[in-house]
Amino acid sequence: MQNTSNDSLIPAYIAYAVIILTAEHLGCEVEMSAKGLPAPPLLALYEKAAQDAKAVVVKQGLAKTADRLAEEFYRTGRFPDCLPTND
């Protein structure tokens, strides 16, 4: 099976989507929704939306909680039923 040019972009899509979904889950307002893979030209928009979402999460003091939630989401494909503490 041969890789297409989009295959190399999938890890970036996943990383940006996890950041955006985690910020949404924490109640932060985000610019883009991460419901599916966008067309390759939109990757830069997803990157900016992910950076903005990360900045909002950090500003609200939710960085550690977001890290734990993102890790859980990445491993299981869903967020835990209760939020982890921000210890």
GUFI-631545 format. One record per residue (C-alpha): residue in one letter; residue number from 1; y, z, x. Coordinates in steps of 0.001 Angstrom, whole numbers. Layout:
<rec><residuo>a</residuo><num>NUM</num><c2>Y</c2><c3>Z</c3><c1>X</c1></rec>
...
# end
This chain:
<rec><residuo>m</residuo><num>1</num><c2>0</c2><c3>0</c3><c1>0</c1></rec>
<rec><residuo>q</residuo><num>2</num><c2>3351</c2><c3>-1034</c3><c1>1430</c1></rec>
<rec><residuo>n</residuo><num>3</num><c2>6465</c2><c3>1178</c3><c1>1301</c1></rec>
<rec><residuo>t</residuo><num>4</num><c2>9436</c2><c3>-228</c3><c1>-524</c1></rec>
<rec><residuo>s</residuo><num>5</num><c2>12994</c2><c3>433</c3><c1>603</c1></rec>
<rec><residuo>n</residuo><num>6</num><c2>13378</c2><c3>3043</c3><c1>-2175</c1></rec>
<rec><residuo>d</residuo><num>7</num><c2>10439</c2><c3>5107</c3><c1>-893</c1></rec>
<rec><residuo>s</residuo><num>8</num><c2>12455</c2><c3>6381</c3><c1>2056</c1></rec>
<rec><residuo>l</residuo><num>9</num><c2>15143</c2><c3>7657</c3><c1>-339</c1></rec>
<rec><residuo>i</residuo><num>10</num><c2>12799</c2><c3>9759</c3><c1>-2495</c1></rec>
<rec><residuo>p</residuo><num>11</num><c2>13078</c2><c3>12943</c3><c1>-354</c1></rec>
<rec><residuo>a</residuo><num>12</num><c2>16869</c2><c3>12800</c3><c1>-660</c1></rec>
<rec><residuo>y</residuo><num>13</num><c2>16641</c2><c3>12290</c3><c1>-4430</c1></rec>
<rec><residuo>i</residuo><num>14</num><c2>14329</c2><c3>15303</c3><c1>-4695</c1></rec>
<rec><residuo>a</residuo><num>15</num><c2>16564</c2><c3>17537</c3><c1>-2590</c1></rec>
<rec><residuo>y</residuo><num>16</num><c2>19714</c2><c3>16619</c3><c1>-4500</c1></rec>
<rec><residuo>a</residuo><num>17</num><c2>17959</c2><c3>16917</c3><c1>-7861</c1></rec>
<rec><residuo>v</residuo><num>18</num><c2>16639</c2><c3>20396</c3><c1>-7031</c1></rec>
<rec><residuo>i</residuo><num>19</num><c2>20139</c2><c3>21541</c3><c1>-6035</c1></rec>
<rec><residuo>i</residuo><num>20</num><c2>21677</c2><c3>20118</c3><c1>-9214</c1></rec>
<rec><residuo>l</residuo><num>21</num><c2>18928</c2><c3>21445</c3><c1>-11495</c1></rec>
<rec><residuo>t</residuo><num>22</num><c2>19130</c2><c3>24907</c3><c1>-9910</c1></rec>
<rec><residuo>a</residuo><num>23</num><c2>22891</c2><c3>25042</c3><c1>-10381</c1></rec>
<rec><residuo>e</residuo><num>24</num><c2>22465</c2><c3>23950</c3><c1>-14016</c1></rec>
<rec><residuo>h</residuo><num>25</num><c2>19788</c2><c3>26615</c3><c1>-14516</c1></rec>
<rec><residuo>l</residuo><num>26</num><c2>22180</c2><c3>29262</c3><c1>-13187</c1></rec>
<rec><residuo>g</residuo><num>27</num><c2>24799</c2><c3>28165</c3><c1>-15718</c1></rec>
<rec><residuo>c</residuo><num>28</num><c2>27066</c2><c3>26380</c3><c1>-13249</c1></rec>
<rec><residuo>e</residuo><num>29</num><c2>28857</c2><c3>23267</c3><c1>-14422</c1></rec>
<rec><residuo>v</residuo><num>30</num><c2>27668</c2><c3>20206</c3><c1>-12528</c1></rec>
<rec><residuo>e</residuo><num>31</num><c2>28930</c2><c3>16624</c3><c1>-12442</c1></rec>
<rec><residuo>m</residuo><num>32</num><c2>25620</c2><c3>14792</c3><c1>-12854</c1></rec>
<rec><residuo>s</residuo><num>33</num><c2>22356</c2><c3>15524</c3><c1>-14534</c1></rec>
<rec><residuo>a</residuo><num>34</num><c2>19162</c2><c3>15132</c3><c1>-12522</c1></rec>
<rec><residuo>k</residuo><num>35</num><c2>16824</c2><c3>13859</c3><c1>-15219</c1></rec>
<rec><residuo>g</residuo><num>36</num><c2>15324</c2><c3>10969</c3><c1>-13270</c1></rec>
<rec><residuo>l</residuo><num>37</num><c2>15615</c2><c3>8860</c3><c1>-10160</c1></rec>
<rec><residuo>p</residuo><num>38</num><c2>18867</c2><c3>6912</c3><c1>-10113</c1></rec>
<rec><residuo>a</residuo><num>39</num><c2>19273</c2><c3>3459</c3><c1>-8647</c1></rec>
<rec><residuo>p</residuo><num>40</num><c2>19638</c2><c3>3551</c3><c1>-4828</c1></rec>
<rec><residuo>p</residuo><num>41</num><c2>23400</c2><c3>2818</c3><c1>-4896</c1></rec>
<rec><residuo>l</residuo><num>42</num><c2>23890</c2><c3>6043</c3><c1>-6858</c1></rec>
<rec><residuo>l</residuo><num>43</num><c2>22422</c2><c3>8194</c3><c1>-4082</c1></rec>
<rec><residuo>a</residuo><num>44</num><c2>25896</c2><c3>8858</c3><c1>-2667</c1></rec>
<rec><residuo>l</residuo><num>45</num><c2>27042</c2><c3>10088</c3><c1>-6088</c1></rec>
<rec><residuo>y</residuo><num>46</num><c2>24032</c2><c3>12394</c3><c1>-6315</c1></rec>
<rec><residuo>e</residuo><num>47</num><c2>24752</c2><c3>13683</c3><c1>-2819</c1></rec>
<rec><residuo>k</residuo><num>48</num><c2>28346</c2><c3>14503</c3><c1>-3779</c1></rec>
<rec><residuo>a</residuo><num>49</num><c2>27260</c2><c3>16107</c3><c1>-7059</c1></rec>
<rec><residuo>a</residuo><num>50</num><c2>24722</c2><c3>18223</c3><c1>-5150</c1></rec>
<rec><residuo>q</residuo><num>51</num><c2>27354</c2><c3>19288</c3><c1>-2598</c1></rec>
<rec><residuo>d</residuo><num>52</num><c2>29766</c2><c3>20205</c3><c1>-5403</c1></rec>
<rec><residuo>a</residuo><num>53</num><c2>27036</c2><c3>22120</c3><c1>-7256</c1></rec>
<rec><residuo>k</residuo><num>54</num><c2>26180</c2><c3>24005</c3><c1>-4064</c1></rec>
<rec><residuo>a</residuo><num>55</num><c2>29846</c2><c3>24909</c3><c1>-3568</c1></rec>
<rec><residuo>v</residuo><num>56</num><c2>30074</c2><c3>26304</c3><c1>-7119</c1></rec>
<rec><residuo>v</residuo><num>57</num><c2>26886</c2><c3>28337</c3><c1>-6647</c1></rec>
<rec><residuo>v</residuo><num>58</num><c2>28175</c2><c3>29781</c3><c1>-3355</c1></rec>
<rec><residuo>k</residuo><num>59</num><c2>31605</c2><c3>30518</c3><c1>-4849</c1></rec>
<rec><residuo>q</residuo><num>60</num><c2>29952</c2><c3>32448</c3><c1>-7694</c1></rec>
<rec><residuo>g</residuo><num>61</num><c2>27886</c2><c3>34485</c3><c1>-5226</c1></rec>
<rec><residuo>l</residuo><num>62</num><c2>24588</c2><c3>33017</c3><c1>-6409</c1></rec>
<rec><residuo>a</residuo><num>63</num><c2>23413</c2><c3>31416</c3><c1>-3160</c1></rec>
<rec><residuo>k</residuo><num>64</num><c2>20430</c2><c3>33715</c3><c1>-2506</c1></rec>
<rec><residuo>t</residuo><num>65</num><c2>19323</c2><c3>33529</c3><c1>-6126</c1></rec>
<rec><residuo>a</residuo><num>66</num><c2>19684</c2><c3>29749</c3><c1>-6061</c1></rec>
<rec><residuo>d</residuo><num>67</num><c2>17605</c2><c3>29518</c3><c1>-2878</c1></rec>
<rec><residuo>r</residuo><num>68</num><c2>14791</c2><c3>31522</c3><c1>-4477</c1></rec>
<rec><residuo>l</residuo><num>69</num><c2>14946</c2><c3>29533</c3><c1>-7709</c1></rec>
<rec><residuo>a</residuo><num>70</num><c2>15041</c2><c3>26184</c3><c1>-5899</c1></rec>
<rec><residuo>e</residuo><num>71</num><c2>12029</c2><c3>27139</c3><c1>-3793</c1></rec>
<rec><residuo>e</residuo><num>72</num><c2>10084</c2><c3>28175</c3><c1>-6902</c1></rec>
<rec><residuo>f</residuo><num>73</num><c2>11086</c2><c3>24990</c3><c1>-8712</c1></rec>
<rec><residuo>y</residuo><num>74</num><c2>10135</c2><c3>22834</c3><c1>-5739</c1></rec>
<rec><residuo>r</residuo><num>75</num><c2>6715</c2><c3>24508</c3><c1>-5424</c1></rec>
<rec><residuo>t</residuo><num>76</num><c2>5800</c2><c3>24705</c3><c1>-9126</c1></rec>
<rec><residuo>g</residuo><num>77</num><c2>7986</c2><c3>22172</c3><c1>-10925</c1></rec>
<rec><residuo>r</residuo><num>78</num><c2>9573</c2><c3>24837</c3><c1>-13122</c1></rec>
<rec><residuo>f</residuo><num>79</num><c2>11887</c2><c3>27788</c3><c1>-12910</c1></rec>
<rec><residuo>p</residuo><num>80</num><c2>10512</c2><c3>31327</c3><c1>-13298</c1></rec>
<rec><residuo>d</residuo><num>81</num><c2>10899</c2><c3>33025</c3><c1>-16682</c1></rec>
<rec><residuo>c</residuo><num>82</num><c2>13195</c2><c3>35705</c3><c1>-15285</c1></rec>
<rec><residuo>l</residuo><num>83</num><c2>15876</c2><c3>35302</c3><c1>-12635</c1></rec>
<rec><residuo>p</residuo><num>84</num><c2>15232</c2><c3>36849</c3><c1>-9216</c1></rec>
<rec><residuo>t</residuo><num>85</num><c2>17674</c2><c3>39516</c3><c1>-8117</c1></rec>
<rec><residuo>n</residuo><num>86</num><c2>20383</c2><c3>38574</c3><c1>-5644</c1></rec>
<rec><residuo>d</residuo><num>87</num><c2>19351</c2><c3>41166</c3><c1>-3020</c1></rec>
# end
